[in-house]
Amino acid sequence: MIWLSFVAFLSSVLAAAGVLRWAQDYAANYGRAVPQRFHYGDVPRLGGLAMLVGIALSWGLGRLTTAMGDSSSLRMDSWVLWWLLALMPAVVGGMVEDVTQRLAPRFRLLLSLLTAVLAVSMLGLQLPRLDLPWLDALLGTAPWLGVGIALLAVTGLPHAFNIIDGYNGLAGMVAIIVCLALAHVALQVGDRGLAAVLVSTAAATGGFLVWNYPRGMLFAGDGGAYIWGGVIALASLSLVQRNPQVSPWFPMLLLIYPVWETVFSMYRKLVRGVSPGVADALHFHQLIYRRIVRRVLHGDAARRMLKRNNRTSPYLWAFTLLTVVPAVLFWRYTPVLIGFCLLFMVLYVMAYLAIIRFKVPGWMRF
């Protein structure tokens, strides 16, 4: 597992260096007037390509070692290759958007749905239970509901990660934290193959972050966000489906930040009469950048923006850990996990309202 992670990290670092060398011409395609832009200059958005190289090489090596005798007992059978194949429609579509900026949101959503259909059909993924008697009885009588939830998860989570991918290191570090938390529980229940896939994904993300944080030389783009969301969605469903001792609310609590950010953003846009697909600058991380992170005193405007950008991400890393820590501690206990999910949603709304009303304590600003 360590060897696979090393391969994923090193190949991702080197592939990212190649992207920086050869993809500069495409960086200028990203609009300068879009509301989610918080950087100066033209930065390549093909970090997802570098991560894909790292993941493909490490997963392929793991599959090869399993075929040759599996001395490490990783059990990375053919399902690993099916995972990689299923991810391709969404990831490739995201990269096309990163290069051209011409792929409409509805087409990217359809490609994510295609990824979900491939995952469900080739891997047999579904949500088998919710650990709530009346809902489990409903799933038992209508198993297509479990398939529908799986389709929704695999389709929606890549876009949830795309929404929180706003500042250097933000979504990448959240993805690493979630992958390692899932891998920890996978090892607890003896699912070493799933743990290896998650750890190598975290390692490939770390290789990308070498260039992304804090210097902001390379962005993950839509392709990178779709890799994170797709892999984590497949891993979450597989972990719950393969291991009945794992509560289905464990991955829900792990991912409550990007999921609730997406749901809340859709709600506030619909209330204002705006399409949920229209980008704006009112996401939680953008409010932290504008109203909590103090302005940096520096003569160069690009350096000022870069430093403020980098200071925003740690707020959200800490915010993520508020849910990851209890999720890892109570991964078996559904009532506790549900309680923490509800608590997070309440705290999120309270924090959001406090920020927009300028009621944030001064000690929280740095």
Phi, psi and chi 1 to 4 in degrees:
 res  aa     phi    psi   chi1   chi2   chi3   chi4
   1 MET       -  -40.5 -162.5  177.1  -59.8      -
   2 ILE   -64.4  -41.6  -65.4  174.6      -      -
   3 TRP   -63.8  -43.2  172.7 -117.8      -      -
   4 LEU   -61.6  -39.8  -65.5 -176.6      -      -
   5 SER   -65.2  -39.6  -60.0      -      -      -
   6 PHE   -62.3  -43.7  175.6   76.4      -      -
   7 VAL   -61.8  -43.9  170.2      -      -      -
   8 ALA   -63.3  -44.4      -      -      -      -
   9 PHE   -65.0  -51.1  176.1   82.9      -      -
  10 LEU   -65.1  -44.0 -176.8   60.1      -      -
  11 SER   -66.7  -33.9   54.6      -      -      -
  12 SER   -67.8  -41.9  179.3      -      -      -
  13 VAL   -60.5  -47.2  168.3      -      -      -
  14 LEU   -69.1  -39.4  -64.7  177.6      -      -
  15 ALA   -65.3  -38.3      -      -      -      -
  16 ALA   -63.5  -38.7      -      -      -      -
  17 ALA   -61.3  -39.9      -      -      -      -
  18 GLY   -64.8  -39.5      -      -      -      -
  19 VAL   -61.5  -43.9  168.9      -      -      -
  20 LEU   -61.8  -33.1  -73.2  172.0      -      -
  21 ARG   -75.8  -36.5  174.5   65.4  177.9   83.7
  22 TRP  -112.6   -9.1  -59.2  106.3      -      -
  23 ALA  -106.9   11.0      -      -      -      -
  24 GLN   -61.3  -32.2  -70.1  -67.9  -19.4      -
  25 ASP   -64.1  -27.2  -68.0  -18.2      -      -
  26 TYR   -87.3  -13.1  -61.0  106.8      -      -
  27 ALA   -65.4  -30.3      -      -      -      -
  28 ALA   -71.5  -11.1      -      -      -      -
  29 ASN   -70.9  -18.0  -69.1  -25.2      -      -
  30 TYR   -76.8  125.1 -170.0   63.6      -      -
  31 GLY   -61.9  145.5      -      -      -      -
  32 ARG   -88.6  -13.5  -63.2 -179.6  179.9  -85.4
  33 ALA  -103.5    3.6      -      -      -      -
  34 VAL   -69.9  143.4  -66.9      -      -      -
  35 PRO   -68.2  -21.8   23.1  -33.4      -      -
  36 GLN   -90.2    9.2   64.3  -90.3   35.0      -
  37 ARG   -86.1  122.4 -177.1 -177.0  178.2  108.4
  38 PHE  -134.9   49.5  -71.3   91.5      -      -
  39 HIS  -155.8  158.0   65.7  -83.0      -      -
  40 TYR   -98.7  153.2  -83.4   96.1      -      -
  41 GLY    82.1  177.9      -      -      -      -
  42 ASP  -104.1  114.3  -62.9  -36.9      -      -
  43 VAL  -114.5  129.1  179.7      -      -      -
  44 PRO   -59.6  142.1  -21.6   32.4      -      -
  45 ARG  -113.7   32.8  -64.3  168.6   54.8   83.5
  46 LEU  -110.0   31.5  -80.1  172.4      -      -
  47 GLY   -61.4  -27.1      -      -      -      -
  48 GLY   -61.4  -33.3      -      -      -      -
  49 LEU   -64.7  -42.2  177.3   59.5      -      -
  50 ALA   -63.1  -43.3      -      -      -      -
  51 MET   -65.9  -37.0  -72.1 -174.0  -76.8      -
  52 LEU   -62.7  -39.8 -178.4   60.9      -      -
  53 VAL   -61.4  -47.2  170.0      -      -      -
  54 GLY   -62.2  -43.5      -      -      -      -
  55 ILE   -67.0  -45.2  -71.8  170.8      -      -
  56 ALA   -62.5  -42.9      -      -      -      -
  57 LEU   -67.1  -43.6  -71.4  176.8      -      -
  58 SER   -70.6  -42.3   60.2      -      -      -
  59 TRP   -65.4  -40.5  -68.9    7.2      -      -
  60 GLY   -63.6  -40.0      -      -      -      -
  61 LEU   -65.3  -39.8 -178.0   59.5      -      -
  62 GLY   -63.6  -41.1      -      -      -      -
  63 ARG   -64.2  -38.0  175.6   69.0 -172.5   97.3
  64 LEU   -66.0  -43.7 -178.7   62.0      -      -
  65 THR   -64.5  -35.8   57.8      -      -      -
  66 THR   -65.5  -41.7  -63.6      -      -      -
  67 ALA   -66.7  -25.7      -      -      -      -
  68 MET   -92.2    6.0  -65.9  176.0   62.6      -
  69 GLY   135.0  -18.5      -      -      -      -
  70 ASP    54.3   56.4 -157.2   11.2      -      -
  71 SER   -65.0  -22.4   58.0      -      -      -
  72 SER   -91.9   -1.1  -59.3      -      -      -
  73 SER    57.4   39.8  -59.9      -      -      -
  74 LEU   -80.8  -26.5  -68.4 -179.7      -      -
  75 ARG    53.0   46.8  -60.9 -171.2  -63.8  -84.2
  76 MET   -89.7   80.0  -63.9  179.2   70.0      -
  77 ASP   -80.3 -160.9  -63.0  -44.5      -      -
  78 SER   -63.5  -18.4   57.5      -      -      -
  79 TRP   -59.8  -27.9   59.4  -92.3      -      -
  80 VAL   -62.6  -42.8  175.0      -      -      -
  81 LEU   -68.4  -35.7  -57.5 -179.5      -      -
  82 TRP   -65.6  -37.0  -66.0  125.4      -      -
  83 TRP   -57.4  -49.8  -86.5   38.6      -      -
  84 LEU   -61.0  -41.6 -161.1   58.6      -      -
  85 LEU   -66.2  -42.1  178.4   61.2      -      -
  86 ALA   -64.8  -33.0      -      -      -      -
  87 LEU   -71.2  -22.4  -71.2  169.7      -      -
  88 MET   -58.5  -45.4  -74.5  -60.2  102.3      -
  89 PRO   -57.0  -48.9  -26.1   35.4      -      -
  90 ALA   -66.7  -45.1      -      -      -      -
  91 VAL   -67.2  -45.5  172.8      -      -      -
  92 VAL   -64.7  -40.6  172.0      -      -      -
  93 GLY   -60.9  -40.7      -      -      -      -
  94 GLY   -62.8  -39.6      -      -      -      -
  95 MET   -69.7  -34.9  -68.6 -179.7 -171.6      -
  96 VAL   -61.0  -41.8  169.8      -      -      -
  97 GLU   -64.5  -38.7  164.9   66.4    7.7      -
  98 ASP   -63.4  -32.8  -65.7  -30.0      -      -
  99 VAL   -86.0  -40.4  171.3      -      -      -
 100 THR  -103.2  -27.3   65.7      -      -      -
 101 GLN    59.0   31.2  -62.8  -63.8  -58.0      -
 102 ARG  -126.5    4.3  -66.4 -179.8  179.0  177.8
 103 LEU   -92.9  112.3 -166.5   62.3      -      -
 104 ALA   -61.4  150.0      -      -      -      -
 105 PRO   -54.4  -36.8  -26.8   34.4      -      -
 106 ARG   -66.2  -32.8   63.5  179.7  178.8  -84.8
 107 PHE   -72.2  -37.7  -69.0  119.1      -      -
 108 ARG   -65.0  -37.2  -79.7  175.7  -84.1  150.0
 109 LEU   -65.5  -39.8 -175.3   62.0      -      -
 110 LEU   -65.3  -37.7  -72.8  173.6      -      -
 111 LEU   -67.6  -36.1  -71.7  172.1      -      -
 112 SER   -65.7  -38.3  -63.7      -      -      -
 113 LEU   -64.4  -38.0  177.9   58.3      -      -
 114 LEU   -62.6  -41.8  177.4   57.2      -      -
 115 THR   -58.2  -43.4  -76.6      -      -      -
 116 ALA   -64.2  -42.3      -      -      -      -
 117 VAL   -63.1  -42.7  170.4      -      -      -
 118 LEU   -63.0  -41.8  -71.0  174.3      -      -
 119 ALA   -64.3  -44.0      -      -      -      -
 120 VAL   -68.3  -41.4  167.2      -      -      -
 121 SER   -75.6  -40.5   59.3      -      -      -
 122 MET   -83.6  -31.4  -66.7 -171.1  -57.5      -
 123 LEU  -106.4   -8.1  -59.9  166.3      -      -
 124 GLY    67.6   29.7      -      -      -      -
 125 LEU   -73.6  140.5  -72.3 -178.8      -      -
 126 GLN  -163.3  166.3   61.8  173.9  -46.4      -
 127 LEU   -93.9  108.8 -174.5   66.7      -      -
 128 PRO   -78.6  -19.1   29.3  -33.9      -      -
 129 ARG  -163.5  161.3   54.7 -164.9  162.3   77.1
 130 LEU  -123.3    3.7  -74.3  165.9      -      -
 131 ASP    59.2   26.9  -77.0    0.9      -      -
 132 LEU  -125.1  119.7  -63.1  171.2      -      -
 133 PRO   -50.6  -47.1  -26.9   34.8      -      -
 134 TRP   -70.5  -33.7   60.5  -79.1      -      -
 135 LEU   -74.3  -36.4  -73.9  176.4      -      -
 136 ASP   -65.9  -35.9  -73.2  -12.9      -      -
 137 ALA   -63.7  -38.9      -      -      -      -
 138 LEU   -65.8  -42.2 -178.3   60.3      -      -
 139 LEU   -64.5  -33.2  -72.3  175.3      -      -
 140 GLY   -67.2  -37.2      -      -      -      -
 141 THR   -84.2  -23.8   57.4      -      -      -
 142 ALA  -133.2   75.0      -      -      -      -
 143 PRO   -61.4  -18.8   18.9  -30.3      -      -
 144 TRP   -64.0  -21.9   58.1  -92.0      -      -
 145 LEU   -64.8  -39.7  -71.0  174.8      -      -
 146 GLY   -63.2  -37.5      -      -      -      -
 147 VAL   -66.9  -40.8  174.2      -      -      -
 148 GLY   -62.8  -40.2      -      -      -      -
 149 ILE   -64.6  -39.8  -66.1  173.6      -      -
 150 ALA   -62.8  -43.3      -      -      -      -
 151 LEU   -61.0  -42.3  -71.1  171.8      -      -
 152 LEU   -63.8  -42.1  178.4   63.0      -      -
 153 ALA   -64.6  -48.1      -      -      -      -
 154 VAL   -70.6  -31.5 -179.8      -      -      -
 155 THR   -74.4  -42.1  -58.4      -      -      -
 156 GLY   -86.3  -34.9      -      -      -      -
 157 LEU   -62.8  -38.9 -166.3   59.4      -      -
 158 PRO   -55.9  -38.1  -27.9   37.4      -      -
 159 HIS   -75.2  -29.5  -63.4  -84.5      -      -
 160 ALA   -64.2  -42.2      -      -      -      -
 161 PHE   -67.3  -33.0  -92.2   91.4      -      -
 162 ASN   -65.2  -33.9 -160.6   26.4      -      -
 163 ILE   -67.8  -41.6  -75.9  177.2      -      -
 164 ILE   -83.7   -3.1   67.6  168.0      -      -
 165 ASP   -83.5   75.7 -175.1   24.2      -      -
 166 GLY  -117.4  -19.7      -      -      -      -
 167 TYR  -137.7  159.7  -64.6   98.6      -      -
 168 ASN   -55.6  125.5  -63.1  -21.2      -      -
 169 GLY    79.7   -6.6      -      -      -      -
 170 LEU   -67.6  -68.1  172.5   51.9      -      -
 171 ALA   -66.9  -33.9      -      -      -      -
 172 GLY   -62.3  -44.8      -      -      -      -
 173 MET   -70.8  -36.8 -173.0   59.1   70.4      -
 174 VAL   -60.0  -42.4  170.2      -      -      -
 175 ALA   -63.3  -41.5      -      -      -      -
 176 ILE   -63.3  -45.6  -72.9  177.5      -      -
 177 ILE   -60.3  -46.0  -67.7  170.4      -      -
 178 VAL   -67.6  -42.4  171.9      -      -      -
 179 CYS   -60.3  -44.2  -78.1      -      -      -
 180 LEU   -68.7  -35.2  -66.4 -179.3      -      -
 181 ALA   -65.0  -44.9      -      -      -      -
 182 LEU   -62.7  -41.2  -72.7  167.6      -      -
 183 ALA   -63.8  -38.4      -      -      -      -
 184 HIS   -59.3  -47.6  169.1   76.3      -      -
 185 VAL   -69.9  -36.7  173.0      -      -      -
 186 ALA   -59.7  -39.5      -      -      -      -
 187 LEU   -69.0  -33.8  -71.2  173.7      -      -
 188 GLN   -61.8  -33.6  -65.2  -64.7  -52.7      -
 189 VAL  -100.3    7.5  -63.1      -      -      -
 190 GLY    81.8   16.3      -      -      -      -
 191 ASP   -93.0   75.8 -159.5  -24.2      -      -
 192 ARG   -70.0  -33.1  -70.5  176.5   54.6   80.8
 193 GLY   -63.3  -44.3      -      -      -      -
 194 LEU   -65.5  -39.8 -171.2   58.0      -      -
 195 ALA   -62.3  -40.2      -      -      -      -
 196 ALA   -64.1  -41.3      -      -      -      -
 197 VAL   -60.9  -43.3  162.4      -      -      -
 198 LEU   -71.1  -42.1  -71.7  160.7      -      -
 199 VAL   -65.9  -40.3  171.5      -      -      -
 200 SER   -67.9  -33.5   58.0      -      -      -
 201 THR   -64.8  -42.2  -59.9      -      -      -
 202 ALA   -62.7  -39.3      -      -      -      -
 203 ALA   -65.9  -42.8      -      -      -      -
 204 ALA   -62.3  -37.7      -      -      -      -
 205 THR   -64.8  -39.4  -57.6      -      -      -
 206 GLY   -61.0  -38.4      -      -      -      -
 207 GLY   -63.0  -38.2      -      -      -      -
 208 PHE   -65.5  -40.2  155.2   74.2      -      -
 209 LEU   -66.0  -21.8  -72.8  178.8      -      -
 210 VAL   -54.4  -36.6  168.1      -      -      -
 211 TRP   -97.5  -16.1  -57.3   99.6      -      -
 212 ASN   -94.7  -38.1  174.8 -105.7      -      -
 213 TYR  -127.9  126.5 -169.2   86.0      -      -
 214 PRO   -98.6    2.8   35.0  -34.8      -      -
 215 ARG   -79.6  -20.6  -66.4  175.2  -69.1  174.7
 216 GLY    63.6   37.5      -      -      -      -
 217 MET   -83.2  -18.8  -60.7  173.4   63.9      -
 218 LEU  -147.5  136.8  178.7   65.7      -      -
 219 PHE  -107.8  153.0  -65.4  158.8      -      -
 220 ALA   -70.0  -35.4      -      -      -      -
 221 GLY    70.1 -177.3      -      -      -      -
 222 ASP   -62.5  -38.4  -71.8   15.3      -      -
 223 GLY   -60.1  -42.9      -      -      -      -
 224 GLY   -66.3  -42.8      -      -      -      -
 225 ALA   -62.9  -37.5      -      -      -      -
 226 TYR   -70.5  -31.3  -65.1  168.7      -      -
 227 ILE   -63.6  -49.6  -72.5  175.4      -      -
 228 TRP   -59.6  -51.5  -67.7  -34.7      -      -
 229 GLY   -64.4  -40.8      -      -      -      -
 230 GLY   -66.6  -48.4      -      -      -      -
 231 VAL   -62.9  -45.1  171.3      -      -      -
 232 ILE   -67.2  -37.4  -69.2  172.8      -      -
 233 ALA   -64.3  -46.7      -      -      -      -
 234 LEU   -62.2  -41.6  -65.7  179.9      -      -
 235 ALA   -67.4  -39.9      -      -      -      -
 236 SER   -63.8  -46.9  -61.3      -      -      -
 237 LEU   -64.4  -42.6  -70.1  166.0      -      -
 238 SER   -64.8  -41.4  -61.6      -      -      -
 239 LEU   -60.9  -44.9 -178.7   63.2      -      -
 240 VAL   -71.2  -39.7  172.7      -      -      -
 241 GLN   -69.4  -38.6 -169.7  171.8    2.8      -
 242 ARG   -79.6  -26.6  -65.4  179.4 -172.9  179.1
 243 ASN  -127.8   98.2  -54.2  -77.5      -      -
 244 PRO   -65.1  -16.6   19.7  -30.8      -      -
 245 GLN   -77.4  -12.6   61.6  -91.2   51.2      -
 246 VAL   -88.9  125.0  178.9      -      -      -
 247 SER   -68.2  137.2  169.5      -      -      -
 248 PRO   -65.5  -14.5   22.7  -32.4      -      -
 249 TRP   -85.4   -7.1  -66.8   89.5      -      -
 250 PHE   -64.0  -55.4  162.5   64.3      -      -
 251 PRO   -65.2  -28.1   19.0  -30.2      -      -
 252 MET   -62.7  -44.1 -175.0   70.4 -113.2      -
 253 LEU   -69.1  -37.7 -179.1   56.1      -      -
 254 LEU   -57.1  -38.5  -81.9 -177.9      -      -
 255 LEU  -105.2   13.2  -63.6  161.6      -      -
 256 ILE   -64.3  -29.3 -167.9   65.1      -      -
 257 TYR   -64.3  -58.7  163.0   49.2      -      -
 258 PRO   -64.7  -34.5   19.4  -30.4      -      -
 259 VAL   -66.8  -48.1  169.6      -      -      -
 260 TRP   -69.9  -33.7 -175.3 -116.6      -      -
 261 GLU   -58.4  -42.2  173.2   73.1   28.7      -
 262 THR   -66.6  -47.7  -56.6      -      -      -
 263 VAL   -63.6  -45.4  172.8      -      -      -
 264 PHE   -65.4  -38.1 -173.0   77.8      -      -
 265 SER   -64.5  -41.2  -62.3      -      -      -
 266 MET   -62.1  -42.3  -66.7  172.8   62.1      -
 267 TYR   -61.8  -50.4  163.8   75.8      -      -
 268 ARG   -68.1  -29.0   60.9  176.0  174.6   77.6
 269 LYS   -72.6  -41.8  -70.6  177.3 -177.7  178.2
 270 LEU   -64.4  -37.7  -70.9  172.7      -      -
 271 VAL   -62.0  -35.8  167.3      -      -      -
 272 ARG   -84.8    0.3  -66.9  163.7   45.5 -141.6
 273 GLY    76.2   25.9      -      -      -      -
 274 VAL  -110.2  143.4  177.9      -      -      -
 275 SER   -64.0  136.9  169.7      -      -      -
 276 PRO   -60.2  -20.1  -24.3   34.6      -      -
 277 GLY   -82.7   -5.9      -      -      -      -
 278 VAL   -84.7  126.8  175.6      -      -      -
 279 ALA   -72.7  146.0      -      -      -      -
 280 ASP  -144.0 -176.8   63.3   14.1      -      -
 281 ALA  -117.1   36.2      -      -      -      -
 282 LEU  -117.6   19.8  -65.5  174.2      -      -
 283 HIS   -71.8  161.9  -67.4  -66.2      -      -
 284 PHE   -57.5  -44.5 -169.3   69.7      -      -
 285 HIS   -68.3  -30.7   52.7  -84.7      -      -
 286 GLN   -72.0  -35.2  -66.6  165.3  -31.3      -
 287 LEU   -66.8  -38.0  -67.1 -179.7      -      -
 288 ILE   -61.9  -43.1  -71.4  177.4      -      -
 289 TYR   -60.9  -42.7  174.2   88.3      -      -
 290 ARG   -79.9  -33.9  -66.6  176.1 -178.1  -85.2
 291 ARG  -121.6   -7.7  -59.9 -169.6  177.6 -177.6
 292 ILE  -116.2  -46.9  -67.3 -176.8      -      -
 293 VAL   -68.9  124.9  177.5      -      -      -
 294 ARG   -70.6  151.8  -63.9 -175.1 -175.8  -87.0
 295 ARG   -70.2  143.2  -63.3 -168.8  179.2  -83.8
 296 VAL   -95.3  134.4  179.3      -      -      -
 297 LEU   -86.8  105.2  -63.2  177.4      -      -
 298 HIS  -154.7  142.1 -163.5  -75.4      -      -
 299 GLY   -69.1  -24.7      -      -      -      -
 300 ASP   -98.0  126.3 -177.9   71.8      -      -
 301 ALA   -64.4  -38.3      -      -      -      -
 302 ALA   -64.1  -40.2      -      -      -      -
 303 ARG   -67.7  -37.1  -66.7  -68.2  -63.2  172.9
 304 ARG   -61.6  -47.4  -74.2 -160.8  -53.7  -90.1
 305 MET   -66.0  -39.2 -179.1  173.4  -77.0      -
 306 LEU   -62.9  -43.2  177.8   62.6      -      -
 307 LYS   -67.4  -40.9  -72.4 -172.4  174.8 -176.5
 308 ARG   -65.4  -39.5  -72.6 -171.2   68.8 -161.7
 309 ASN   -56.6  -48.4 -171.6  -42.6      -      -
 310 ASN   -67.5  -28.5  -67.2  -25.0      -      -
 311 ARG   -78.6  -14.1  -69.0 -177.9 -178.4 -175.4
 312 THR   -75.8  -42.4  -59.4      -      -      -
 313 SER   -58.0  -43.5  -64.0      -      -      -
 314 PRO   -57.0  -30.5  -28.7   36.7      -      -
 315 TYR   -58.4  -45.1  -78.7   98.9      -      -
 316 LEU   -76.9  -28.5  -77.6  -53.6      -      -
 317 TRP   -61.6  -46.2  -60.6  -17.1      -      -
 318 ALA   -63.6  -39.0      -      -      -      -
 319 PHE   -60.7  -39.9 -153.2   49.6      -      -
 320 THR   -66.4  -40.9  -61.2      -      -      -
 321 LEU   -63.4  -25.6  -72.0  173.5      -      -
 322 LEU   -61.6  -25.4  -69.2  176.6      -      -
 323 THR  -101.4  -32.2   63.3      -      -      -
 324 VAL   -68.1  -42.2  170.5      -      -      -
 325 VAL   -60.4  -53.0  170.6      -      -      -
 326 PRO   -64.9  -30.8   19.6  -31.0      -      -
 327 ALA   -63.4  -44.0      -      -      -      -
 328 VAL   -68.9  -35.1  170.7      -      -      -
 329 LEU   -72.1  -33.8  -69.6  175.3      -      -
 330 PHE  -122.3   39.6  -57.3  106.2      -      -
 331 TRP   -66.8  -11.9   55.8  -88.2      -      -
 332 ARG   -95.2  -18.8  -62.0  172.0 -177.1 -101.0
 333 TYR  -106.1   98.2  -54.7  106.1      -      -
 334 THR   -58.7  -48.2  -67.6      -      -      -
 335 PRO   -58.9  -39.7  -24.0   34.7      -      -
 336 VAL   -65.8  -43.9  178.1      -      -      -
 337 LEU   -63.5  -42.0  -64.3  170.0      -      -
 338 ILE   -63.2  -41.3  -66.9  176.1      -      -
 339 GLY   -60.3  -42.4      -      -      -      -
 340 PHE   -69.0  -33.5  -85.8  107.2      -      -
 341 CYS   -61.5  -46.8  -74.4      -      -      -
 342 LEU   -64.2  -40.3  -64.1  174.1      -      -
 343 LEU   -62.3  -42.2  177.8   61.4      -      -
 344 PHE   -61.8  -44.5  174.8   87.3      -      -
 345 MET   -61.7  -39.4  -69.6 -173.4  -73.9      -
 346 VAL   -66.7  -46.2  171.5      -      -      -
 347 LEU   -64.4  -36.9  -68.2  177.2      -      -
 348 TYR   -60.8  -49.9  175.1   98.9      -      -
 349 VAL   -62.8  -41.4  174.5      -      -      -
 350 MET   -62.2  -43.5  -68.4  175.2   60.1      -
 351 ALA   -66.3  -40.9      -      -      -      -
 352 TYR   -61.2  -46.9 -167.1   96.1      -      -
 353 LEU   -65.3  -37.3  -66.4  176.7      -      -
 354 ALA   -63.6  -39.1      -      -      -      -
 355 ILE   -68.9  -46.2  -66.1  172.7      -      -
 356 ILE   -70.5  -19.8   63.6  174.5      -      -
 357 ARG   -97.3    9.2  -65.8  171.8  179.7  172.9
 358 PHE    57.4   44.2  -63.8   95.2      -      -
 359 LYS  -116.6   31.5  -66.8 -177.0  179.0 -179.3
 360 VAL   -87.5  131.3  178.3      -      -      -
 361 PRO   -60.4  146.7  -21.5   31.8      -      -
 362 GLY   -62.9  -29.2      -      -      -      -
 363 TRP   -68.9  -15.8   59.2  -92.7      -      -
 364 MET   -82.7   -6.3  -68.4 -173.5   64.0      -
 365 ARG  -100.3  132.5  -56.8  178.1 -177.6  179.7
 366 PHE  -148.5      -   71.1   91.9      -      -
